């Protein structure tokens, strides 16, 4: 899923099943997203990776994405929401 807030792009929930990896699927999806963002004037994009997902971290770094250390992500979930 790709979207933006008018200033920055965001990639979310990107996943390629293990049996389909190493076929260029993720690269093609990401390139399409980045090109679409660029077409509306957005040149910077963010994504989140769980610290425990070392394979994803290696992948994104190998694709030229930079790990940031200057920000922290905060989340809030309303009581009773099952989507914790």
N, C-alpha and C positions, 0 to 999 in steps of 0.2 A: 504494500500500500504506500502511495506517495502523495504528499500534500504539501501545503505551505501556509504560512501566516501572513503573506504579503511581503515578507522580507527574507525569510529563510525557508529552505525546503526541509522536509522530514521524510525519511524512509522508516516504515514500521512493518513488523511482522513478515520480514522477508525470509523465506525458507525454501530450500530445494531439498527434496527427499533424498536420502543417501543413495538410492539406486539410480538417481538422475544427475548426481554431481559429476563434476569434471567434464561437462559437455558444453560449457559456456552459457548455460541458462541464466545463472545469477548475473553474470557480466552483461548479458543482453538486456535483462530486465532493468538493471541499474542504469545502464546507458540510456535506455528509453526514458526512464524517469528523469535523469539529469538533463537530457535534451529537452524534455517537455518543460521542466522548470526554467531552463535557460531561455526557452521561447517566450516566457512571460516575464523575463528580466531578473530571474533569481539564479545567482551564481554560486551560492553556498548552501550546502545541505548537511544535515545532521542525522545520525542514527544512534540507537542505544544497543549495547551488547552487555549481557550479564557478565560480571567479572569471572564467573566460573566457566564460561563458554570459550575455552581457549582456542578451539578450532575456528570459531567465528572471528575471534580477535586476530588470529594469524591470517585468515582470509582477507579481512578488511585492510589490514596493514599491507598485505601483498598487493592490494589494488590501489595503494597510494593514499588511503584514508589515514588521518592523523589522530592518535589518541590524545584527548585533551585532559589536562590536569588542573585547569583553572576554574572549573565549574563543578558544582554538585547538583544532582537531580533530587528534587523533593517530590513526594507523592502524597496524596490525601484521598482516603476512601471513606465515604459516608457510612455510618453504622448500618448494618443490615444489608449491605451490598455484597452479593455473592462473588463479585468479580474482584476479589482482593488480589 
